[in-house]
Amino acid sequence: MKKWVLALLVVVALAVGGLLAVDYVGRYFEQGSFPVEVHIESKANHKIIRVSFGALVTNRSAEEVQKSNLDNLDLESVTDFDGKRGTVRVRYDACCSGLGRELDYGQEGLLILRFEFADGGKQCRVVEIPDGRRSRSVSVEID
């Protein structure tokens, strides 16, 4: 084998080894939030005057959390609620390799929504938050 071919193979091997080292050793972490649009569908003609929300990281289902006492939770107000929809922010964490491969991703999984009506009534709903890398809207039906 000629010396220049051998030298070329060594250079290519070193370059590939360097890229693999950067990919497997280098890590960067990202934390942030993304918007989720909430569409509200009402069966009755309740006038909604306020919507509050909170998000949970949990392995429990929406049905399990819905059955628990949600009345005394300290929830944040949805500021851009227009009567039919509003936008909430959902937090996420991600870990990527040095070359950008996603290694780990986690986000809040359940959205708790409290609706307050003009007649003084309240209603809470718990819905699953869609994967923020694909879909960023949910629909909620209230009675």
Backbone bond lengths (Angstrom), bond angles and torsions (degrees), N, CA, C in turn:
res aa  C-N    CA-C-N  psi(-1)  N-CA   C-N-CA  omega(-1)  CA-C   N-CA-C  phi
1 M - - - 1.451 - - 1.530 107.74 -
2 K 1.263 115.27 140.75 1.459 119.81 -178.41 1.526 110.02 -73.67
3 K 1.310 115.78 152.94 1.459 121.33 -176.89 1.529 112.18 -65.08
4 W 1.318 118.50 -35.77 1.462 120.20 -178.45 1.523 111.27 -69.20
5 V 1.348 118.18 -31.35 1.469 121.30 177.03 1.526 109.15 -69.11
6 L 1.320 115.41 -43.35 1.461 120.19 178.33 1.535 110.22 -62.96
7 A 1.317 117.20 -42.25 1.469 120.77 178.36 1.521 110.91 -63.88
8 L 1.324 116.69 -40.08 1.468 120.87 177.96 1.530 110.83 -63.44
9 L 1.312 117.20 -42.94 1.475 120.89 178.00 1.522 111.36 -62.37
10 V 1.324 117.03 -39.81 1.468 120.80 178.47 1.528 110.16 -64.93
11 V 1.323 118.05 -43.19 1.470 121.67 179.12 1.527 110.76 -63.70
12 V 1.326 117.09 -43.99 1.467 120.86 178.40 1.526 110.33 -63.56
13 A 1.309 117.39 -43.47 1.468 121.22 179.30 1.527 110.93 -62.36
14 L 1.316 117.66 -41.64 1.471 120.97 177.73 1.526 111.49 -65.65
15 A 1.327 116.85 -40.43 1.469 120.21 178.46 1.525 111.19 -64.06
16 V 1.327 116.55 -45.59 1.467 120.58 178.73 1.528 109.71 -64.52
17 G 1.310 117.12 -42.09 1.471 120.34 177.36 1.509 111.85 -61.58
18 G 1.326 116.93 -40.52 1.464 120.49 177.51 1.520 112.33 -63.88
19 L 1.324 116.70 -43.47 1.475 120.26 177.66 1.522 111.61 -62.98
20 L 1.325 116.80 -42.22 1.466 120.02 177.77 1.525 110.87 -63.66
21 A 1.326 117.16 -40.01 1.467 120.57 178.41 1.527 110.76 -62.26
22 V 1.343 116.31 -44.77 1.467 119.65 178.39 1.523 110.08 -62.02
23 D 1.330 117.39 -41.89 1.463 120.93 -177.47 1.525 112.28 -68.56
24 Y 1.341 117.59 -41.40 1.453 120.02 -174.40 1.517 113.41 -89.24
25 V 1.326 118.34 -26.17 1.462 120.65 -178.00 1.522 110.91 -95.93
26 G 1.315 116.92 -43.31 1.458 120.41 -178.46 1.522 111.51 -71.40
27 R 1.318 116.62 137.10 1.467 122.62 178.46 1.517 108.26 -138.90
28 Y 1.313 116.01 146.58 1.453 118.77 166.84 1.516 108.62 -137.31
29 F 1.316 113.63 147.46 1.459 121.38 -175.78 1.519 108.58 -113.34
30 E 1.316 114.38 143.78 1.453 120.42 -177.86 1.522 108.33 -131.82
31 Q 1.315 116.30 133.60 1.457 122.14 173.69 1.517 107.17 -128.53
32 G 1.305 116.16 142.54 1.450 119.19 179.49 1.506 111.34 -175.14
33 S 1.307 114.85 -161.00 1.466 120.34 178.10 1.521 108.11 -145.69
34 F 1.312 114.66 159.27 1.456 120.55 177.53 1.522 108.58 -136.03
35 P 1.340 117.21 153.01 1.462 120.30 -178.87 1.534 111.61 -80.58
36 V 1.317 115.38 141.35 1.464 121.88 172.45 1.525 107.08 -124.20
37 E 1.318 116.12 122.69 1.458 120.45 178.88 1.526 108.88 -85.52
38 V 1.325 116.15 128.10 1.460 122.92 -178.86 1.524 108.22 -106.17
39 H 1.338 115.95 119.47 1.469 122.43 176.98 1.525 107.74 -100.71
40 I 1.325 116.75 128.47 1.463 121.76 -176.08 1.515 109.52 -108.90
41 E 1.330 114.79 125.68 1.456 121.91 177.34 1.521 107.82 -115.56
42 S 1.330 117.55 119.49 1.458 122.26 -176.82 1.519 110.36 -106.32
43 K 1.342 115.80 127.22 1.472 120.38 175.63 1.520 110.65 -73.96
44 A 1.317 116.08 -37.13 1.467 121.13 -179.59 1.537 108.09 -100.21
45 N 1.289 116.34 173.43 1.458 120.43 179.75 1.526 111.40 -96.10
46 H 1.320 116.21 51.60 1.463 120.53 175.85 1.520 109.02 -75.33
47 K 1.322 116.22 136.03 1.460 119.90 172.47 1.524 107.26 -90.45
48 I 1.333 115.05 112.85 1.459 120.71 -178.89 1.517 108.16 -83.91
49 I 1.337 116.11 124.93 1.466 119.21 -179.31 1.522 112.26 -104.22
50 R 1.330 116.96 -19.08 1.464 119.03 -179.03 1.520 109.77 -156.51
51 V 1.332 115.54 141.34 1.465 121.78 174.27 1.523 107.48 -126.29
52 S 1.336 115.89 130.87 1.461 122.01 176.74 1.520 108.05 -119.94
53 F 1.336 116.24 155.37 1.458 119.03 -178.04 1.521 111.90 -144.48
54 G 1.317 114.15 159.19 1.455 123.51 171.43 1.514 107.04 -151.61
55 A 1.314 116.52 153.64 1.461 120.47 -179.44 1.524 108.85 -123.77
56 L 1.325 115.84 146.11 1.463 121.90 -177.55 1.519 111.19 -125.04
57 V 1.330 115.37 144.74 1.457 121.40 167.43 1.525 104.08 -101.15
58 T 1.317 117.00 111.09 1.453 120.56 -176.80 1.514 110.13 -154.87
59 N 1.320 115.52 157.96 1.466 119.28 174.55 1.527 110.83 -99.30
60 R 1.337 117.10 5.27 1.462 121.04 176.79 1.532 109.37 -80.63
61 S 1.312 115.81 154.33 1.464 120.05 179.63 1.529 110.21 -81.08
62 A 1.321 115.62 162.77 1.464 120.98 178.04 1.526 110.61 -59.92
63 E 1.337 117.04 -37.43 1.473 120.81 -179.88 1.525 111.12 -64.75
64 E 1.337 117.54 -40.69 1.468 120.67 179.18 1.523 111.21 -63.88
65 V 1.314 116.82 -44.75 1.466 120.89 -179.16 1.523 109.88 -68.32
66 Q 1.328 118.01 -36.97 1.468 121.83 179.48 1.523 111.05 -60.02
67 K 1.325 117.81 -33.98 1.471 122.11 -178.99 1.528 112.64 -74.02
68 S 1.329 118.09 -20.25 1.465 120.83 -179.82 1.530 110.02 -78.28
69 N 1.324 116.41 169.02 1.462 121.93 -178.05 1.527 109.47 -76.92
70 L 1.316 117.01 113.21 1.459 122.05 -177.30 1.532 112.32 -108.43
71 D 1.325 117.13 4.50 1.466 120.17 -173.32 1.521 114.13 -69.25
72 N 1.326 117.92 -33.79 1.462 120.68 -172.34 1.529 113.88 -99.29
73 L 1.311 118.11 15.65 1.458 120.59 179.49 1.523 110.77 -74.59
74 D 1.326 115.99 143.60 1.461 121.75 175.69 1.529 107.02 -89.99
75 L 1.329 116.30 102.00 1.464 121.46 -175.28 1.521 110.93 -109.65
76 E 1.318 115.51 153.13 1.456 123.04 -179.50 1.534 109.48 -88.53
77 S 1.323 116.92 143.08 1.467 120.77 179.63 1.524 111.68 -75.44
78 V 1.335 115.36 143.16 1.456 121.16 171.81 1.526 105.56 -81.23
79 T 1.323 116.63 114.84 1.466 119.97 -171.75 1.524 114.03 -79.89
80 D 1.316 118.24 -28.11 1.468 119.60 -176.04 1.529 112.56 -106.51
81 F 1.319 117.54 31.20 1.465 121.92 -179.79 1.524 109.72 -70.23
82 D 1.344 116.82 128.10 1.469 120.91 -177.88 1.532 113.34 -112.91
83 G 1.321 117.84 13.05 1.459 121.28 -179.49 1.512 113.16 103.57
84 K 1.302 117.74 -27.61 1.466 122.42 -179.99 1.530 113.07 -124.85
85 R 1.321 117.16 -23.00 1.470 119.80 -179.80 1.526 110.08 -156.01
86 G 1.314 113.23 161.83 1.459 121.34 176.67 1.518 108.32 -158.72
87 T 1.322 115.63 172.32 1.457 120.41 -177.85 1.517 109.51 -122.57
88 V 1.325 116.09 134.96 1.461 122.37 176.50 1.527 108.12 -119.83
89 R 1.322 117.10 161.25 1.469 122.19 178.30 1.521 108.50 -108.49
90 V 1.327 115.56 133.79 1.462 123.10 -179.29 1.528 108.49 -117.73
91 R 1.329 116.95 131.24 1.467 121.21 -178.40 1.529 111.51 -84.10
92 Y 1.338 114.85 150.98 1.461 121.36 176.28 1.524 110.08 -144.47
93 D 1.323 116.58 161.17 1.463 125.21 174.02 1.518 107.22 -132.43
94 A 1.315 116.60 141.84 1.459 120.40 178.08 1.528 109.35 -142.54
95 C 1.326 115.06 152.03 1.459 122.42 174.64 1.526 107.05 -128.69
96 C 1.323 115.83 129.64 1.468 120.72 -177.90 1.524 109.50 -126.70
97 S 1.331 114.78 153.82 1.466 120.23 176.59 1.526 109.59 -74.52
98 G 1.325 116.00 172.56 1.454 121.08 -179.71 1.520 113.80 -59.86
99 L 1.337 117.48 -24.94 1.460 121.17 178.82 1.524 112.91 -100.82
100 G 1.342 116.72 7.48 1.455 120.05 174.22 1.513 116.75 97.13
101 R 1.332 119.10 3.08 1.470 119.63 175.95 1.520 108.90 -68.64
102 E 1.318 116.90 134.91 1.459 120.37 177.79 1.526 109.25 -76.00
103 L 1.333 115.99 122.72 1.454 121.29 -179.18 1.520 111.80 -101.10
104 D 1.322 116.46 -33.84 1.456 120.31 -178.12 1.527 107.89 -153.04
105 Y 1.333 115.73 144.48 1.461 121.02 178.48 1.521 107.95 -147.12
106 G 1.301 116.20 134.63 1.464 120.86 176.32 1.516 109.39 -144.78
107 Q 1.305 115.62 146.45 1.464 120.88 177.83 1.519 108.63 -146.71
108 E 1.323 114.72 166.36 1.454 119.32 175.10 1.522 107.99 -63.40
109 G 1.335 116.48 139.93 1.456 119.83 -170.47 1.519 116.34 -103.75
110 L 1.339 117.27 -26.48 1.465 120.09 -177.68 1.518 110.18 -125.59
111 L 1.307 115.07 141.33 1.459 122.50 178.29 1.528 108.23 -112.00
112 I 1.324 115.68 122.79 1.467 121.25 176.28 1.524 107.16 -100.46
113 L 1.312 116.41 125.76 1.460 121.99 -179.99 1.517 109.48 -120.66
114 R 1.330 116.86 130.88 1.466 122.00 175.27 1.525 107.96 -114.57
115 F 1.323 115.62 123.77 1.458 122.41 179.45 1.516 108.56 -104.90
116 E 1.327 116.64 130.54 1.463 121.56 176.03 1.518 107.53 -113.43
117 F 1.334 115.23 132.23 1.458 121.30 -174.67 1.520 111.62 -104.76
118 A 1.331 115.86 159.46 1.468 121.84 -179.23 1.528 111.78 -61.44
119 D 1.329 117.60 -28.93 1.477 120.36 -179.34 1.529 112.73 -82.71
120 G 1.347 118.05 5.39 1.463 121.99 177.53 1.518 114.12 96.02
121 G 1.301 118.26 -9.04 1.458 121.39 -179.68 1.528 112.26 -76.11
122 K 1.324 113.71 160.58 1.465 120.61 177.50 1.517 108.89 -135.64
123 Q 1.321 115.42 154.18 1.459 120.95 177.63 1.528 107.95 -149.67
124 C 1.336 116.30 138.00 1.459 120.92 177.64 1.519 109.60 -114.15
125 R 1.320 115.40 144.35 1.457 122.51 175.11 1.516 108.27 -134.93
126 V 1.334 115.22 143.71 1.462 121.77 176.25 1.525 107.00 -119.56
127 V 1.322 116.27 127.19 1.464 121.63 179.53 1.523 109.37 -130.99
128 E 1.312 114.86 152.99 1.455 120.00 175.93 1.521 109.52 -76.56
129 I 1.324 115.83 139.00 1.460 121.42 177.86 1.525 107.65 -86.45
130 P 1.323 117.86 128.34 1.465 118.74 178.77 1.527 111.05 -68.42
131 D 1.315 115.80 158.69 1.456 121.12 176.82 1.529 108.56 -59.37
132 G 1.317 116.64 116.93 1.462 121.93 -175.13 1.509 114.50 -65.10
133 R 1.326 118.03 -11.64 1.465 120.35 177.24 1.517 110.81 -81.46
134 R 1.350 117.35 -11.24 1.465 120.41 -176.42 1.526 112.63 -123.47
135 S 1.321 117.49 -52.76 1.461 121.43 -174.68 1.522 109.00 -128.77
136 R 1.312 116.13 144.16 1.457 119.56 -178.02 1.521 112.18 -134.07
137 S 1.332 116.63 41.95 1.455 119.63 174.38 1.525 109.86 -149.95
138 V 1.330 115.49 149.10 1.456 122.30 176.29 1.518 108.61 -134.65
139 S 1.320 115.57 153.86 1.467 121.97 174.10 1.512 108.48 -114.49
140 V 1.324 115.82 137.88 1.458 122.07 -179.20 1.504 108.15 -126.19
141 E 1.323 116.33 130.72 1.464 121.09 177.69 1.517 108.81 -106.43
142 I 1.338 116.52 127.91 1.456 120.84 177.28 1.513 109.75 -116.58
143 D 1.330 114.54 154.31 1.471 121.14 -178.66 1.515 110.89 -85.05
